[in-house]
Amino acid sequence: MRILVTGGAGFIGGHLAEAFLEDGHDVTVLDNLEPFYAEGIKRHTLDVHREVAEGRAVDYRFVDGDVRDPETVEALVADADVVVHQAAQAGVRESVDNPRKVTDINVDGTVNLLEASKEADVKRVILASSSSVYGKPQSLPYEEDHPTEPVSPYGVTKLTQEHMARVYTELHGLPTVCLRYFTVYGPRMRPNMAISNFVSRCVNGEPPVIYGDGQQTRDFTYVADVVDANRTLLESDAADGDVLNIGSSDNISIQELAETVRDQLAPELEIEYESAREADAEHTHASVAKAGELIGYEPSRTIAEGVGEFIEWYQSNREWYEPLVRES
Ligand code: NAD
């Protein structure tokens, strides 16, 4: 299969491209190496792709380009069987500061891909959506038909993207699936995320710092589970035209997360607290029943297991990754 992964130099797209290459697919990565966070991680990811592709009978191509450029997008989509769309300006806080940029990339960029895919012979477009589309919970865990009232510009762009995808399915018969990811973590994760910060501080004997009272809860999803869901959807039409939650369905508080990291690395440390940041959702919790039913999705790890694996990866990649976390 020929797969176009947009945002494939990023955290999740990077893991997807790597897995698809391992599975023997031809992969084109389209990414503009947006300097929103440490470019070094993206360069490292592209090196990993080249290593995986080497010695396998697969075509791998990295295109340094922008999803906002319709010509680039059209040319690449014309060569693809499946489009896996991860490129986005992520980050709730960034979207509050920079709403126009976030809308350009997340909405206009998506429309470029959908337009090109409508014209080409694409079998399916799989799009990365987000738990941010839900906003304030009326009931938890979120089921996919929970009302959507995003509380940040980022969430609004992700919801708009979902509606666009649905409309392209309904109007043009283009198969699309949107996956609502819940806080994803794992190797090469964005360095400014809570888990990488907690790990980095504890590894260095410094107390983890919580913003707020630590009672916010999150459904943390190990990146390998996100990969599995996308991998299944390459071949399955079971969720075409639909949205699925992809989470762990096991939400924990930031306090418990900090304790999990601290207990594995430096149990003697006392957790510290600073004031909360704006526009962060208070609670996220995924029901993954629909994804289980339609595509056999099942979260594979507990948070303690996933954190343990991340710590192991962190220790063996500390030399290049840690400075990026410390800078973020
Ligand atoms: P990321 O920032 O690591 O990856 C996004 C990639 O897109 C980056 O490599 C960036 O350079 C690229 N990009 C940005 N603008 C671009 C443009 N205009 N043209 C081409 N490439 C561009 O983020 P991630 O964590 O890997 O997230 C991947 C997707 O999953 C995003 O759509 C994000 O909204 C969604 N998501 C992520 C999480 C999470 O917890 N990481 C949760 C929910 C949803």
Residues whose N, C-alpha, C, O or C-beta is under 5 A from the ligand:
A	BS01	NAD	G7 A9 G10 F11 I12 G13 L30 D31 N32 L33 E34 G65 D66 V67 R68 H85 Q86 A87 A88 Q89 A90 I105 A128 S129 S130 S131 Y181 F182 T183 V184
